[in-house]
Amino acid sequence: MFAIDEVLKRTMQSMGEDVYTKYLRHSILFYWKDIVGETNAKHIKPLRIEYKRLFVYIADSSWKPTLYEYKSTFIQKINDFAKKEIIDDILLGNPNERPKEDENVICAPPQVDISKELQKITLTDDELDEINKSCAQIESSSLKNIVLKTSINRMKLEKYKRQNKWHECEKCGALCPQEQRTCDVCTQLEDETFRKTITQILRDVPYATYAEVKKEIERSMPQMIDDFLPHTVESIRTSLIQQTANSLDTKDQNQVNLLVMLYKRIPLDKLNDKIINNTLYELRYNLPMKGRITFER
Ligand SMILES: [Zn+2]
């Protein structure tokens, strides 16, 4: 099985868990063809990865059953490639979202060799003294060597971040790149809360429009309003539709109503048997096997 270049992988790992996860996600999109095979890759195109969910685009809908049939195999292959559980679901993206036609647009994984960058950083005598002092108590010389090396690298990394104008995260104080308001960890936590809030709004009011959801976000998470785009709510609506469909018990009328209201964007009093039936027909490949009875249009 094709695997990621070991040296590059170790380099990215040394930059911390979040950078490494970003790198892995990027690599999965970049090496997609090698992971799922050429034929599958031709018909099932990766769009993006959000919180362990890979969104894909399928132009020819006759390939949708293939995706559902081999979904767990694909997930396994992706995680084997990354040597980490990086994906736990594969979902269809928003129907308006198209993969970039030019494959080169998905650029190669970052090639910045951080260990080379760190070699260019020198520590002052004071800084080295500080490290030596912190290791003075360690008796075993081999252990001492390891701790010294690690501490030197860590201090160099901190210096590298400062020299590249990294600043303190608004929330936790960790150093983060100039263009980010918060560090990767805080950004991810905030994003998850943001997504959870939007999901809850859609569960409560499944037919809510972009403007209606926006009003609620302005009230409850004003700091996120710049990130709130029509695309955000659409992608969350899509995954909520798929999650609801994937686990749908067609006998549970509340679940069925929720699914139809989300999908058709209409309130409860506008539902009727015909609309419900059409929706279940359109979403039949998303339904669990036992629920996949034939729906007539
Ligand atoms: Zn932070």
Boltz pocket constraint, residues with backbone or C-beta under 6 A from the ligand:
constraints:
  - pocket:
      binder: B
      contacts: [[A, 169], [A, 170], [A, 171], [A, 172], [A, 173], [A, 174], [A, 182], [A, 183], [A, 184], [A, 185], [A, 186], [A, 187]]
      max_distance: 6.0
